[in-house]
Amino acid sequence: MSSKSFSNLSQKIFKGRFSALFSILVLYISLSFLIRAGFLIVSIHDVDISILSILRAFITGFLFDFTIGSLFLLLYATYLFVLPKRFIGSVFDKVFSYSYFTLIFIIIYFSLLAEIPFWDEFGARFNFIAVDYLIYTYEVVENINQSYPLPLIVGVLILLIVLTFVVFKKLKVFRNTFTDKKPFTSRVKYYLPLAMVTILLAVILKNKQAEFSNNLIVNELGKNGAFSFVTAFKSNELDYQTFYPKVSDQEAYKTLKQNLLQNNQTYTSAQYDDISRLTKGENEQNPNIILIAIESFSADFLTAFGNKNNITPNYDKMANESIFFTNLYSTGTRTVRGMEALTLCVPPTPGNSIVRRPNNQNLFSISTILQSKKYHPYFIYGGDGYFDNMNNFFGGQGFDIVDRDRGNPLSDEIKTKRYAIEDKEVNFENAWGICDEDLYKQSIKYADKSSKENKPFFQFVMTTSNHKPYTFPKGKIDLPQGDRDAAVKYTDYALGQFIATAKTKPWFKNTVFLIVADHCASSAGKWEINIAKHHIPAIIYNLNHTPEKIDRLTSQIDLMPTLFGYLNWNYTTSLYGKDINQTKPGEERAFLGNYRTLGLLKNNVFTQIDDRKRVKQFNVTGADQSLSEVKSKNDNLVTETIAYYQTASERFKNEKMKQK
């Protein structure tokens, strides 16, 4: 096409009935390009610099941008096409058009602006997390209100919309839209190609087509936030059998059973898919157990791992007096994954955490074992446990629930008790829940209650203070609110206060504390799964045992079985977690996942599988645990990785995880 022909075509497009539509489309594509370029600049340190890869990401991104922009405008394009010629420029035409423009500008600017903080926190386009947030409007709206200057954001949004209208008016975009009275036959030349290309691209394009690189940032640059959101909304569950690499069920279970068996265990059945093992111990101890899951508590916050800011003095001190796990990895990047790992002791199956799935009651869990030992289990949470389906999950495993109870009822299938944290018991509260000090007072309260009833108790205590907006009671620490380090220091301060109070109680001497992170503070980075961003601390405090450091590779799912081992318990288990002290040398492993991509870390090799049935292996090296892909795979590790995830997914799907 000559430059003159192109100029004539441009004039026809941008100076006719469809001028506003195509101008908005160009605006959206241009803004999306700027957002993509901005993400590249701020994440440049995590990008593998390859001109061809970045160019491909931008070309792929353009296709996604064009598709979403056209889908935004397809209804209006249809309106322009079918509206009779005599109504063009009428009051009705202008009211409808300006109303549609306003709505589209709100969607465009809000979606693009919202991507910025999401990228800052997660290093990715909108995904299933954004979809989940739509469900829990109270927490999300309050968090936005407390974390960001909401009036300023709304003002900027309105200003952008007004400026766009002003610029379009100066460019005579609207005048052309309302004065060009093309007949129906002329309009079809614009409408049909746009509609056909838009529908074709919408059908053909898949988010996976942007995932051509081992570099997460490059892949995410090639996506569009709105397109990614729709994709996540449609695929919030992933069936392992459909999307992931498989072996036969017999081979999977054979491999699994070989890897699960500890030195002090025997299988209770010869059935190929029965993983129940009898665990032997002598001289059982039955102390009370308080498991504290600390929100977003990365290992690198601790002095022991090189932090120089002295923000965790209490945890640092306790670590030196405890069983201290120094080579421990979380299974995921969200709280529900940590809960799943600590209670079900299962690898992170693809899709949503089991905590959030339907039909997750009466599963074999640590509660099954604890209740067989006559423990009274509590789940204590400072927000409303309706969030992320936590109450239904814990209640379904037999936990009594202590939470803020904002009026969201439990499922009728839940038979355990629920105790509301009353307003008079709250000194400070933000979007996510009451401050850690107030939460620990609830732990003390129910520990006192169980102690008076002479019942051994187990508490799962979930903190929230180390979460955006990072606010907490004033006058507690020497750092300002609203900062991650400050929230960590307050979290540590509250923990110290809790332990000091617990020491004054008669039940303290007979109580063991397992204090662990639910996940790291951030998982964003260079690779799809960033191993270093799963490194978390854990301690077993106040155990009748000489303090020690466990430097062996440990998975989050191994913590409770390891504690049971220290207590010398006899019990039957169907958990995937293992007692690290009964695990053979060289058999240590850790599971890491991020909703779609799953992996097994073992002997400095990371085996990764994903929902495109791809299998990759990487050597893990250096302090940052960088990955370098290997061409010749270790087939045994591939089979082991598949076996763990395939059987875990199959067992939940077919209700084999249910208590017998």
N, C-alpha and C positions, 0 to 999 in steps of 0.2 A: 504494500500500500504506500503510495507517495505521500509526502508531507502535506501536500495540498488536499488530498483525499481525506487524510486523517483529520486535518483542520476542519474540513467541511462536516465530517461525521461528528466531531466534538461539538461543533456549533449546533447541529441538529439535536444532539442529545442534551446538551446543557442550556439550550435556549428554546426549549419546547415544553410540551405538556409534562414530560418526564424529568424536567430539569431538577426539581426539588428532590425527587427520588434518587437520581444518580449523584447529585451533590452530597446527599446524606451518606450514600454508600461510599463515595470517595473519602468523605470526612472520617467515617468509621475505620476504613482500611488504613488511612494515614495515621490516625491516633493509635491504632493497634500496632502499626510499625514502630511508632515512637516508644510505646510501652515495651515492645520486644527489644528494641535497641537499649532502652534503659535497664531492663533486666540483665542483658548481656554485660553492660558496663559494671553494674553493681556486683555481679557474680563472676567477674572476669577471672578471679583467682581460683575458681573451681571449674573453669572451662578448659578442656583440651583444645589448645589453639590449632585449629585446622580450618583454613579458609574454605575448603570444599564442604566440610561438615557444617560450618556456620552458614554458608550460602544455601546449602540444602535446607537447613532449618528455616531460614527466612522465606525460601520459596514455598516450602510446605506450609509455613505459617500464613503466607499470603492466601493460599487456597482455602485454608480454614477461615480466615478473616472474611474473604469474599463470600463464602458459603453462609456464614452466620449473619453477616450484614445483609445479604440478599434475603435470607429467611426472615429477618426482622421486617423487611420491606415488602415481602411477597404479597401480603394482604393488601397493602396500599397500591402495589402494582396492579393487582386484580381490580381494585376499585377504579383506578385510572383507566383501565382497559374497558370496563363494562359501563361506566357512567355515560349516559346519553349526552350527545354533543350539546344539546340545548341547556344542560345544567352546569356546564363548565363555567367557572367564575361566579356561580350563584352564591348566595349566602350559605346555603347548605354545603356546597363544595368547600367553601373557605372554612366553615366551622369544623367540618369533618377533617379536613386536611391539617389545620392548625392543631386540632386536638391530637391527631395521630402523630404529628411532628413532636409535640410536647412529650407525649408518652415515649416515643422512640429516643428522644434526647435524654430523658431521665434514665431509660434502660442503658443506653450507650455509656453515658458518663458515670452512672453508678457502678455498672459492671467493671468498667476499666479502672476506676478509682479503687474499687474494692479489691482488685487484684494486687494492688501495691502492698498493703499490709499482709495479705495472705502470702505473697511471695517472700516478704521479709521474714515471716514466721516459719514457713514450711519449705521455702525454696522450690515451689512448684506452682503450676496452674491450679485452678479449682479442681478438687477431687472429691472423693466420698466424704471427707471431713466437712466440706462446705455443704454437701447434701444433708449430712446429719444435723448440722447446725440449724437448718430450717425447721427441724422438729422441735427443738428446745429453745423457743423464742425468748422465754424469760431470761435464761442465763446469757444468751447471746446478745440480746438487746442491751441488757444491763452491763455486760462486759464492754461492749462498744461504747456505751455512754460513759463508763468509768475510765476507759483506756484512752479515748480520743476526744478531742474538742468537738463534740457533735454539732453544736450550733455553727461552728466554723465550717465543718464539712458540708452541712446543709446549705450554708450561705455560698460556699464555693460552687456547689452543684447548681444552685439557682443562677448564680452569676454566669457560669459557663453556658447555661441554656439561653439566658438573655443575650449574651454576647453572640452566640451562634445565630439567633434570630436577627440580630442587628447586622451581622456580616452578610448573611444570606439576603437580607433586604437590600443592602448596598450593592450587592452583586446582581440584583434584579432576578434572583432565583425564583421567588414567589410570583412575581409579575408574569414571568414566562409560563409558569405552571397554570395560572388562571386566565391567560389571554389566548393561549394557543388552542384553538378549537379544531384539532385534527379529527377527521372522521374515524369511525370505528376501524375501517380497513387500513388506515395509516398507522393507527396505534398498535395493531397486531404485530407490526415489524419490530417494535420495541419490547412488547410484552412476551411474546412466545419465546424468543431466544433467551431472555432473562429467566423466565419461569422454567424452561427446559434445562438450562445449564444449572440453575439452582437446585432443582429436584434431583438431577443426575449426580451432582457433587454431594448432596446430602445423603444419597443412597450409597455412593461409592466410598466416600471418605470415612475412615475409621481412625480413632485416636492412635491406634497401634502403628499406623503408617508413619507417625512422627518418631517412633522409637527405633531408630536405626543405629544408634550409637551406644557404646558402653558408658557414655558420659550423661548423667542425669540432666544436667543443666542444658546441654545441647538438645536433648530430646524434648524438654519442657519448653524451650524457646520455640520449637517448631509447632507448638500447639496454640490453641485459642482458648481463653478462659471460659467463655460461654459454651463453646463446643465441648470442652472437657467436663463442664458441669452437667450438661445433658447426658453425656456418656456415662458419667458416674451415677447419675440418677437412674439410668436404665439398667445398670449392671452392678447394683449394690450387693448382689450375691454372686459368687462364682462357684460353679460346680467343678470339683476337681476332675471327675471322670471325663468331662467334656473338654476342658481347657489345658490340662497339665500332662506332662509325660508320665507314663504308667509302666508297671510290670504286672505280671499276673498276681492275683490276690495271694495265691499260695507262696510265691516267691517273696512278695512283700512281707507277709507275716513271718515267714521263715527268717528273713533277714532281721526283721524287727525283734523277734523273740531272742535271737542270738545276741543282739545288742542291748536289750533291756536287762537281761539277767545279771544280778549282782552276786558277789561272793557268798552272801548269806541268804540267798533266795532259792526257792524251787517253784516250778510251775505246778499249779493245782489241777491242771487238766491237760490231756494230750491233744485236745481239739486244736486244729491248726490256727484258728482265729481267736482263741481264748488267751489273753495276756495276764490273767490273774496269777499273782505270785505270792507265796507265803514268805514273809520276811521274819527272820529269827533274831531275837535279842535276849539278853539276860539282865536281871536286876533292873527292871523298868523303873523309870522316874516319871511322875505325873505332875509336873508343876503347872501353874497357870501359864498361858501363853498370850502375849500381846504382840500381834503383827502390825507394825506401823508402815504403811506404804506412803512414802513422801513424794508429793507431786514434783515431777520434772527435776529430779535431784541427780545431776550428772556426777560421775566420778571426779571429773576435773575441777569440781568445786572444793575438793578436799586438799588439805596440805600434803597428805600422803601421796597425792598424784601430781604435785608440783604447783599447786595454787599458792600464791604469795600474799593474798589479800586478807587472810585470817578471818574468813567469813563463816567458818564452821568449827569454832573452837570446842564446842561441846561434843560434836560427833567425832572430831579428831581424838579427843581425850578418851571417849568411850571405846573407839576402835582399838586403842592400845590396851584396853582392859577386856577385850572380847575375842570371839572367833571372828576374824576379819577376812572377808572374801575380796581379794584384790584383783581377780581376773574373771569377773562376773559380767554377763551380758543379758540385757533385757531382750525379750522376744519381739517387741514391737516399739511403736513410737506414740502410743496413746494409752491413757489410763486403763481403758477396758482390756487392752492386751496384757497389761501388767496384772490386773485382777484375774484374768483367765489363767495366766501362767502360774500365779501364786495359789490359786484355789483348785484348778483342774489339772495343773502340772502337765500340760499338753502343748505340743508345738503349735505355732500360730497358723491355723488352717486358713486357706484363702478366703477373701471376702471379709465380711464383718466378723468381729470377735464373737465367740460363742455367747459372751455376756449379752450381746444385743440381738441374738437370734431367737425366733420363736421355738417352742418345744424344748427349752433348755432346763426344765425342772428335773429334779431327782437324778442328777448325773452322779457318777462315782467321782468324789472329790475329796479334798482333805477333810471336809465336814463329815463325810461318811466314816472316815477313820477316827476323827475326834469324837464323834457321837458314840462310836463303839467303845470308846474309853470313858464314856459318861461326861464328856465336856459339854458345857453350855456355850454354843457359838453366837457371837454378836457381830453385826456389821454396823460400824459407827461412822457416819459421814456428816459433814457440816452443812451440806446443801440439801436439796431435795433429791433423794435417791431415784426419783422418776427419771432423772437425767441419765441418758445412755442405758436405760433399762436395768440399772443396778439393783434396785429393790426387788424386782421380779426375779432376777438371777439369784441374788443371795437368799432371798426368802424361799426360792425354789430349792435351795440346797439345805434348808433347815436353819438358817440364821435368823435370830431375832434382829429387828432393824431399829436403829436409832438414827433419826435424820430430822431435817428441818420441817418436812411435811407441809408443803405449800398447797395442799388440797388435791394432789394427784393421787387417786386411790390405787391400792395394790390390786393385782389380778385376783379374781375370786378363787383361783387355784392355790393361792398362797395361804397357808394355814398358820404361819408363825406370827409372833406378836410384833407390833410396830409402836415405838415410843417416840413421840414428838419432842424436839428440843424447843422449849418454850422461850418466848421473847425475853422474859426476865433473866434467863440464863445466858443471854447474848450481850457481850460488851462491844463487839465490833463485827461487822458483816459486810461483804461486798457481793458482787454478782454470783460468785461461785459458792459462797457459803460463809460460815462463821470463821473467825480467825483460829489459828492453830491452838492458841492458849485456851479458848473456849471449848474447842473440840476435845482437847486432852482432859478438861474438867468432866466431860461426859464419860470418857474412859474411866476416870477415877470413880465417878458416881456409880457406874455399873459394875466395876470391880468390887467396890464396897458392898454393893447389893449381893453379888454372887458369894463374896466371902462370908457375909452374915448368914447366907443360906447354906454355907458349907458345901458349895458346889465348885468343882474345878471349872474354870472359864477359859474360853478362847475369844479374843477380840481381833477383828480385822478393822483397823482404824485408817481411814483414808483422809489425808490432809489436802488443803486447797490453797494455803497462803502463798505458795511459790508458783503462782499462776497470774498472768496478766489479769487485772491491772497492777499487780504487785503492791497492793495496799494492805495496811495492818495498823494496829493501834499505835498511836504516837507515844514518843518518849521511852520506847523499849530498847532501841539500838541507836548507834551513832551515824546511820546513813539515811538519806532522804527517801521518801516513798516514791514508788513509780519506777524503780530500777531493779533489774534482775538480781544483782549482787545484794541489794538491800533486802529483797524478799528472801533470798537464801539465808542471809544472816538472821533475819527475824525467825524464819523457820527453825534454824538451829537454836536460837534463843528460847523459843517456845518448847522445843524438845528438852533442853536443859532444865527448864522450869518443871516440866512434867516429871522427869526422872527424879528431881529433887523432892517433889511432892510425893511421888510413889514410894520413895525411901522411908517416908514417915508412916507408911501404912503397914499393918501387920501381915498383909498378904505379899509384901514385896520380896521377902526372902525366898518365897516359893513361887516366884514368877520369872519367866524368861521372856526377853524382849527380842524379837526379830525385826530389825529396822532396815528397810530397803527402799530403793527408789522404784516408782512404777515404770518410769522410762527416763530418758535423758531430756535435757532442756531443749535440745534441737536435734533434728535428724538431717537438716539440709546440708548439701555438700556435693561433692564431685560425682560420686557413684550412686547407682540406684539404691543400694543398701550400703550405708557408710558404717562400717564395723565399729570404728572409734566412737561414733555417735550412739552406740548401744552400750557403751561401757558404764556400768553403774556400781555403786558401793552397796555392801550389805554387811551387817554385823549381827551376831547372836550375843546379846549382852545379859549378864547376870546368870549365866549358865555355870553349874558346878563343874568347871573344867578350866584347865590352865589356858590363859590367853594364847592364841596362835594366829598366824596368817596362813590363809589357804590361797596359794598362788596358782593352783591347778585351774585350768579352764573349766568354768562352771556356767551352766545355763540358769536363768531365772526359774525355770521349772524344777530345778534340783534343790531349791532352798528348803522347802518343807520336808521332803524325804530325808535330806541331810540332817535337819533338826530332829526328826523322828529317830534317826540313827544315833545321834548324841544322847537321846533319852532311852536308848536300848529297847525300843518298842518291838513287841511281837504283833504283827498285823498282816492282813491280806491286802494287797494293792493291785489296782488296775491302772495306776498312774504311769505316765511316760517318764516322769522325773525319777532321778536316781540319787542315792546317797553318794556324794562325791568321795567319801572315805571308804566306800565299798566298791568303787569303780576301778577296774583294772587300769594300770598305767598304759597310756596310749589310746584309751577308749573315751577320754574326755571329749565332749562336744558341746556346742552351743547352737541354738536355733534363733534365726533372725528373719523377720518378715516385715513387709510394708503394704499389706492388703492384697497385692497382686503378685509380687515377687517374693519368693521364699528361698531360704538358704540354710546350709549346714556348715559351721566352722569346725574344722577338726585337723589337728596336726599342721597348722599354718596353711591349710588349703580351704578355700571357701567354694562350695559347690552351690550353684544358683539355678533355680528352675522358675519358669514364669508361665503366664497364661497363653503364651504362643507356642507352648510345648518345646521351648528352647532349653537346653542345658548348657551352662557355662561353668568353667572352673577357673579360679584365680589363685595365684600365690599371694600370700599376705605378708607384707614386709614393712619394717620401719615402725617408728613410734606412732606415726599417723595411720598405721595399718592400711597402707595403700595397696591397691589391687593391680595385678598384672595378669592378663588372661593367658592361660596355657593352651597350647594346641592339642597336646596329647593328654587326654583325660584319664583320671584314675577311675576305672569302671566300678570298683568296689564302693568308692565314695558316692558315685552317682546312684548306684542301686540303693545304698543306705539312705541317702537323702530322699529319694523317691519313696522308699518304704515307709519312712517316718510320716511324711506328709500324706501319702495316699491312704495309709491305714487310719490315721487320725481323722481325715475327712470322711472316710467310709464308715468309721465307727460312730461318728456323730450323726451322719445322715441316716444310717440304718438303726439308730437307737441302741447300739451296742455299748455306748457310754453310760446308759442308764444303770442305776443300781439294780442288782438282781434280788 
